[in-house]
């Protein structure tokens, strides 16, 4: 990565991940942003299944992931000729389960002249630097927004509503280049924020889960998301994003939302 920002996490005692400022989320000073955490879960699952390409991960967050430290354990739940599945469990230093994940890995082949579908990618050359979601968080400490770079295509901004933006993030760990799937995780978890229907001061819109499906691995540092959020009067919602690299679409991200107005 060419970004000179500090990595999201450091490793302690060989197995514990400790959050640096950029890993902090907007809701609590003590809790991580789910995007970089998902990147570490992807890292663990890719290390567990090395002969196939990771194409889908679904992560369920049972409780906030502490900045103070956590570890990840994986299991290969199925290993077939063409497909494999895995599971991961993330626990804090007290042994409490904070998140679980399942993954799908497929064998990769090479075929000539397969018909495909593509959609126009957002403009990268005409995108201009801008501020990320909101002007403040629910605390006063540095957080995810301060670690990333953001650029908006013409006609886009950080205002509420459906939004398309480009993002470049620091690596997950010092002295380690993230895989393409790991690299897109921080962006993939931002759809609920970039396409929010109200500001952070008006409502919370936490996502208790995140699903990422990639039909192609991204190939560029700058990655884009085109997201829209659906909020219902029940307080339940959905964020849906199409993900891009500088060549075109690479996959999608889905987040279920728990919405709470702030009085």
N, C-alpha and C positions, 0 to 999 in steps of 0.2 A: 504494500500500500504506500502511496506517496504522501498521504496525510501525515503530518508531524505531531498529531494529537497523541496523548498518552493512551495506552491500551485500555480496554474496558475493565480487564481483570488482571490480578496477579495470582500466582500460585504459592500456597503456603504448605510446607511439609509434604510436598509432592502430590497431594490429592485434594486439598481444600482450595476452592476458588474464593477470592476476596475481592469485592467490588472497589474499583477506583471511582473517582467522582463521576466520570462519564456513564457509568453503569447505573447510577441512581435514577429512579423514576420520578415522575412529577407529583405523585400522591403522598409519599412519605419519605422523610429524610433517611430512614433506615432500610428502605426496600428497593430492590433492583427494578429497573425497567425490564419487561419480559423479553424484549427483542434480543439483546445481547445474551441473556440467559438461555434462550432457545438456541442461539448459536453454539453455546457450549454443549447443550444436549445433542445437537446435530453432530458436533465434533465427536462426542462419545459414541454415538450410534454408527457413524462412518468408520470409526476405529474397530467397532464390533463386527461389521460386515464389510469386508474389504474387496470382495470379488464381484460386487454388483453396485449399481448406481442408486443412491438414495433419491427417491422421487416424491415421497410424501411423509410429512411428520404432523402429528396432532399432539399438542401439549395441553394438559389440563392443570391449571394452577389452583391447588387446594388452599393455599395461604400465601401471603407475601414472601418472596425470596429475600433473605436477609443480606444486606451489604457485608455483614460481619463474617460470613463464610458459609459455604455449602459444598457438598460433594455429589457426584453423579455415579450411579451404578447401572450397568446395562445387562440385558439378557437377549440372546438370539432365540426367538420363540418359534421360528420356522426357517429351515434352510433347504430350499428346493433347487432344482436345476435352473429355473427361470426367475424365481421370485424368493425373497426372504422377508421375514418380518422381525422386528425387534421391539423391545420395551426398555424404558429408562425410568429410574426413580431418583429424584433429587431430594436430599435430606439436609437439614440444618445441623449445626454443631450439637444440638440437643437430641438428635435422632428423629425429629419430627419430619414427616413427609410434606414437602412444600409443593412438589409438582411431579406428575407422571406423564409419560409420553409413549406413543406407539409410532412405529415407522414401517414403511414399505420400501423395499429395495428390488430393482429389476435388472435382469441381465441386459447389457448394452450390445447391440448389433450394428452392422453397417449395411445399408441398403441403398441402391442407386434409384433415382427417379421416383421416389415415393411422393404421391401428392400430399401437399400440406396446405395449411391455412395460416395467413398472417394478417395482422392489423397494423395500421400506421403507428409508429412509436412517437412519443412526445418529442418536440424539438429540444435537442441538447445544445446546439450551437447558439440558439437565440435565447436560451434560458439565462436569467439574471439572478445573482445572489440575493437571498432574502432571509428574513427571520423565520425560525421554526414556529411551531404551534404556540400561540399565546405569548404574553409578555412576562408571565411569572408562573411559578409552581405553587404547590400547597406547602412550601417550606422555602427557606432562604439560602439553601446550599447549592453549589454547582450540581448540575445534573445532565442528563442525556443531551439536551438541547445544546449545551456548551461544548460538547465533544464532537459534533457533527458539522458537516457543510451541507447547505441546502441551496438549490437554485430552482426558480420557477419559470416554466415556459410562458410565452406571451399569453396574456389574459388570465393567468393564474396568480394566486396570492395565498397568504396564510389566513384568510378570513374563513369563518365557518361555511360549511357546505361542501359538496363534491369538489375534490381537489386533486390535481396532478402536480407532482414535484419530482425533482431529481435530488438524490442524496449520496453523499460519500461519507463513510464512517471509518473510525480507526480500527486497528486489528483487535481481536478478542483478547489476545495475550501478547506480551512482549516477546520479541525474537521468534515469532511464529506467524507465518502467512496463512490466513484462513482459507479454507476451501471455498469454491464458488457458492455452494449451498450455505455454508456458514456466513459468508459475506452478506447475503441478502436478508438474513433473519432480522437484524435490527430494523431495517426498513419495513419488512413485512408486518411487524407488530405495530406500525405507526398509523395504519389506516383509520382506526377509531379516533385518533387525534387529528390527523390532517383533514378528515372529512366530517368532523364533529358538527352537530347541529346547534351547538351553543358553546360559549366560552367556558374555560376551566373554572372561572369564578361563578358560573351560573349552575353548573351541574357536574357531577362525576359520571364517567362513562367507562368503567373498568371492564376489561375483557378477561373473563375467567378461563378462556381457552384461546388457542391459536392453531389453525391448520394452514400449512403451506404445501402446495403441490407445484412441482417444477417439471414441465415437459422438456425443458432444455436448460442446461447449466449456464448461468450468466458468465460473460467473458470480459466485462469491463469493471473498472473501479466505481464509476458513477452509475447508479441504478435508479430506476424510476418506479413510482407507484401512482396509479390512477384509481382513486378510492371514492366510495360513496357509502354513507351510513343511513340506516333505516331505524328510526326511533319510534316506539309504540307507546301509547298511554299506559300500558301495563308496566312500563319500566324495563322492558326487554327489547333488545335491538340486535342489529347485525351490521357489521362492516364488511364490505366486499371490495377487494382490490385486485387489479390486473398489474402484474409486475413486469418490468422491462429492463433490458440492458441497452447498450447503444446500437445493437443490431435489430432489436425488435422484442416482441413479447417472449417471456420465459416461463410464466406460470401465474398462479393466483394465490391469494391469501384470504382467509375467512376468520372473523372474530365474532363470537357471541358477546353481546354487551349487556351489562347490568347498569342501568341508568338511575341516578338519584338526583333530583333537583336540590340545589342548595338554597336554603331560605335566607 
